[in-house]
Amino acid sequence: YIGKAVVRESVARAYPTVAVVRDAARAQSEPKFAGATVAQADVCDAASLGKPGAPFEPGSVDVVVSCLASRSGSKKDSFAVDYQATLNCLNAARAAGARHFVMLSAFCVKSAEEKQPYALQFQYAKKDMEAALREQSDMSYSIVRPTAFFKSVSGQVEVVKSGGPFVYFDLGNGKSATCNPISEPDLAAALVDTIGDESKAGAVWNLGGPDDGLSMQEQGRLVGEALGKDPEEVNLLGVPIAVFNVIIDGLQGVGDGVRW
């Protein structure tokens, strides 16, 4: 999702760009990859990344922008992708002689740093990957921690439009997460900006919208207002954050039971 936007932004700035994907044949038809070289690789297979003809062939890489992210959010997937696969790319980039590595992290990683009871597994995985970046000294790096994407909010527009509730995670005591949504093009531009901005080298960049942030309830009311509804009449449905962990554990169980 964000990776496609980054490729488009990089190409627009005339950087020679290689898009590393799981399925090159499928990616060839993706408009956002226009102007880039599409390379297929399995980032979970560390040994394959630096072979001749592979995306991380020595001498072929200058900067790596990693937008890798697990899909289910389970502990197994989070540490396989948000941590290990990203670490594989970091090590391959180091071996290839790259000078800079940009990691797409998340603002909510601070929940894992603070060991909050509602911290999620992907946050711990990204926290460990950030630590791995800091521990190496072969190249400079930038860590970008965006808040929620506007897409995560806009996905509920049709639900609210049809009279359904705006769903948010309840952190208890009437509190919900507060975040500053950022758009896909803006985030992509920020990630590519770090390539030439020396002030972002070795730094964590917390990135979002209005500084004061918006609670999920406020976001729900804004969605209602944008749809011409009375903001106070929007049905806000708070779901305990613990439910999210139950869902993730269920997905992990299903995944572990499937044999490919």
C-alpha positions as CSV (number, residue, x, y, z in Angstrom):
1,Y,0.0,0.0,0.0
2,I,2.5,2.7,1.1
3,G,5.2,1.0,-0.8
4,K,3.4,1.7,-4.1
5,A,3.1,5.3,-3.2
6,V,6.8,5.5,-2.3
7,V,7.7,4.0,-5.7
8,R,5.6,6.6,-7.5
9,E,7.1,9.5,-5.5
10,S,10.7,8.2,-6.0
11,V,10.1,7.9,-9.8
12,A,8.6,11.4,-9.9
13,R,11.8,12.8,-8.4
14,A,13.8,11.1,-11.1
15,Y,15.5,8.6,-8.8
16,P,16.4,5.3,-10.5
17,T,14.0,3.1,-8.6
18,V,13.7,-0.6,-8.1
19,A,10.4,-1.9,-6.7
20,V,11.0,-5.2,-4.8
21,V,7.8,-7.3,-4.9
22,R,6.5,-10.8,-4.2
23,D,5.0,-11.3,-7.7
24,A,6.7,-9.4,-10.5
25,A,4.2,-10.5,-13.2
26,R,1.3,-9.1,-11.2
27,A,3.2,-5.9,-10.4
28,Q,3.9,-5.1,-14.0
29,S,0.2,-4.1,-14.4
30,E,0.3,-1.7,-11.4
31,P,0.2,1.9,-12.6
32,K,2.0,3.2,-9.5
33,F,5.1,1.2,-10.5
34,A,5.3,2.9,-13.9
35,G,8.9,4.1,-14.5
36,A,10.4,1.8,-12.0
37,T,12.3,-1.5,-12.4
38,V,10.2,-4.3,-10.9
39,A,12.3,-7.1,-9.2
40,Q,10.9,-10.2,-7.6
41,A,12.3,-11.4,-4.3
42,D,11.4,-13.3,-1.2
43,V,12.5,-11.1,1.7
44,C,11.9,-13.9,4.1
45,D,14.8,-15.8,2.4
46,A,17.9,-14.0,3.5
47,A,20.3,-16.0,1.5
48,S,18.6,-15.2,-1.9
49,L,18.6,-11.4,-1.6
50,G,22.2,-10.8,-2.5
51,K,22.7,-13.4,-5.3
52,P,23.7,-12.2,-8.8
53,G,20.7,-10.7,-10.4
54,A,18.9,-10.3,-7.1
55,P,17.7,-6.8,-5.9
56,F,20.5,-6.5,-3.3
57,E,23.4,-7.6,-5.6
58,P,26.6,-5.9,-4.3
59,G,27.1,-2.5,-5.8
60,S,23.6,-2.2,-7.0
61,V,22.0,-0.5,-4.0
62,D,22.3,3.1,-2.8
63,V,19.3,3.6,-0.5
64,V,16.7,1.2,0.8
65,V,13.2,2.3,1.8
66,S,11.5,-0.5,3.7
67,C,7.7,-0.4,3.9
68,L,7.4,-4.0,4.9
69,A,4.5,-4.8,7.3
70,S,2.8,-8.0,8.5
71,R,-0.9,-8.5,7.5
72,S,-2.5,-10.4,10.4
73,G,-0.7,-8.6,13.3
74,S,-0.1,-12.0,15.1
75,K,3.1,-12.5,17.0
76,K,4.4,-15.0,14.5
77,D,3.7,-12.9,11.4
78,S,4.8,-9.7,13.1
79,F,8.2,-11.0,14.0
80,A,8.6,-12.8,10.7
81,V,8.0,-9.7,8.6
82,D,8.1,-6.5,10.7
83,Y,11.3,-7.7,12.3
84,Q,13.1,-10.7,10.5
85,A,12.2,-9.9,6.9
86,T,13.1,-6.2,7.4
87,L,16.3,-7.3,9.2
88,N,17.1,-9.5,6.2
89,C,16.8,-6.5,3.9
90,L,19.0,-4.4,6.2
91,N,21.7,-7.0,6.2
92,A,21.5,-7.5,2.5
93,A,21.7,-3.7,2.0
94,R,24.8,-3.5,4.2
95,A,26.4,-6.3,2.2
96,A,25.5,-4.6,-1.0
97,G,27.2,-1.3,0.1
98,A,24.1,0.8,0.5
99,R,24.6,4.1,2.2
100,H,21.2,4.7,3.8
101,F,18.2,2.7,5.1
102,V,14.8,4.2,5.6
103,M,12.4,2.2,7.8
104,L,8.6,2.8,7.9
105,S,7.8,2.2,11.5
106,A,4.7,3.4,13.5
107,F,4.0,6.1,16.0
108,C,2.3,3.6,18.2
109,V,5.6,1.7,18.8
110,K,5.9,4.0,21.8
111,S,3.2,1.7,23.4
112,A,5.7,-1.2,23.2
113,E,8.5,1.0,24.5
114,E,6.4,1.9,27.5
115,K,5.2,-1.7,27.9
116,Q,1.6,-0.6,27.8
117,P,-0.9,-3.4,28.5
118,Y,-2.6,-2.8,25.2
119,A,0.6,-2.8,23.1
120,L,0.4,-5.1,20.1
121,Q,2.8,-7.6,18.8
122,F,3.7,-5.7,15.6
123,Q,4.7,-2.8,17.8
124,Y,7.1,-4.9,19.7
125,A,8.5,-6.3,16.4
126,K,9.0,-2.9,15.0
127,K,10.6,-1.7,18.2
128,D,13.2,-4.6,18.0
129,M,13.9,-3.8,14.3
130,E,14.5,-0.1,15.2
131,A,17.0,-1.3,17.8
132,A,18.8,-3.4,15.1
133,L,19.1,-0.3,12.9
134,R,20.7,1.7,15.7
135,E,23.1,-1.1,16.6
136,Q,24.7,-1.3,13.1
137,S,27.2,1.3,11.9
138,D,27.7,0.4,8.2
139,M,25.2,3.0,7.0
140,S,23.1,5.9,8.1
141,Y,19.4,5.4,8.7
142,S,16.1,7.2,9.2
143,I,13.1,5.8,11.2
144,V,9.7,7.3,10.2
145,R,6.9,6.8,12.7
146,P,3.6,7.9,11.1
147,T,0.3,8.0,12.9
148,A,-2.8,6.4,11.4
149,F,-3.3,6.7,7.6
150,F,-6.4,8.5,6.4
151,K,-7.3,5.3,4.6
152,S,-7.9,3.6,8.0
153,V,-10.4,6.3,8.8
154,S,-12.0,6.7,5.3
155,G,-12.7,2.9,5.3
156,Q,-15.5,3.6,7.7
157,V,-17.2,6.4,5.7
158,E,-19.5,4.0,3.8
159,V,-20.5,2.3,7.1
160,V,-21.4,5.6,8.7
161,K,-23.1,6.8,5.6
162,S,-25.4,3.8,5.6
163,G,-26.3,4.5,9.3
164,G,-23.9,2.0,10.8
165,P,-21.6,2.8,13.7
166,F,-18.1,4.3,13.7
167,V,-16.0,1.7,15.4
168,Y,-13.0,2.5,17.6
169,F,-10.9,0.8,20.2
170,D,-11.8,1.7,23.8
171,L,-8.7,1.9,26.0
172,G,-10.8,2.1,29.1
173,N,-12.1,4.9,31.3
174,G,-13.7,6.5,28.3
175,K,-10.4,6.9,26.5
176,S,-9.5,6.0,22.9
177,A,-6.4,6.3,20.9
178,T,-5.5,9.8,19.8
179,C,-3.8,10.2,16.4
180,N,-3.0,12.6,13.6
181,P,-4.0,10.9,10.3
182,I,-1.7,11.4,7.4
183,S,-2.5,10.9,3.7
184,E,-0.7,8.3,1.5
185,P,1.0,10.9,-0.8
186,D,2.2,12.9,2.2
187,L,3.7,9.9,3.9
188,A,5.4,8.7,0.7
189,A,6.9,12.2,0.2
190,A,8.2,12.3,3.8
191,L,9.9,8.9,3.4
192,V,11.6,9.9,0.2
193,D,12.6,13.3,1.7
194,T,14.8,11.5,4.3
195,I,17.1,10.3,1.4
196,G,18.5,13.8,1.0
197,D,17.8,15.4,4.4
198,E,20.8,15.0,6.6
199,S,18.9,16.2,9.6
200,K,16.8,13.0,9.5
201,A,19.9,10.7,9.6
202,G,20.0,8.7,12.8
203,A,16.7,10.2,13.8
204,V,13.2,9.0,14.6
205,W,10.6,11.2,12.8
206,N,7.2,11.2,14.4
207,L,4.9,12.2,11.5
208,G,1.2,13.1,11.4
209,G,-1.3,15.8,11.0
210,P,-2.4,18.4,13.5
211,D,-0.1,18.6,16.5
212,D,-2.9,18.2,19.1
213,G,-4.2,15.1,17.5
214,L,-7.7,13.8,17.3
215,S,-9.4,11.1,19.4
216,M,-11.1,8.3,17.6
217,Q,-14.4,9.7,18.8
218,E,-13.6,13.1,17.3
219,Q,-12.7,11.4,14.0
220,G,-16.0,9.6,14.0
221,R,-17.9,12.9,14.5
222,L,-15.8,14.5,11.7
223,V,-16.7,11.6,9.3
224,G,-20.4,12.2,10.2
225,E,-20.0,16.0,9.6
226,A,-18.4,15.4,6.2
227,L,-21.4,13.2,5.3
228,G,-23.9,16.0,6.3
229,K,-24.9,14.4,9.5
230,D,-25.2,15.9,12.9
231,P,-21.8,15.1,14.5
232,E,-23.5,14.4,17.9
233,E,-25.9,11.9,16.3
234,V,-23.1,9.7,14.8
235,N,-23.2,6.2,16.5
236,L,-19.8,5.7,18.1
237,L,-19.1,2.1,19.0
238,G,-16.3,1.5,21.4
239,V,-14.7,-2.0,21.3
240,P,-12.3,-3.0,24.1
241,I,-8.8,-3.2,22.8
242,A,-8.5,-6.7,24.3
243,V,-10.9,-7.9,21.6
244,F,-8.2,-7.1,19.0
245,N,-5.8,-9.5,20.6
246,V,-8.5,-12.2,20.7
247,I,-9.0,-11.7,16.9
248,I,-5.3,-11.8,16.2
249,D,-4.8,-15.0,18.3
250,G,-7.7,-16.6,16.3
251,L,-6.2,-15.7,13.0
252,Q,-2.8,-17.1,14.1
253,G,-4.6,-20.3,15.2
254,V,-6.2,-20.6,11.8
255,G,-2.9,-19.9,10.0
256,D,-1.0,-22.5,12.1
257,G,-3.7,-25.1,11.1
258,V,-3.4,-24.5,7.4
259,R,-0.8,-26.5,5.4
260,W,0.2,-25.1,2.1
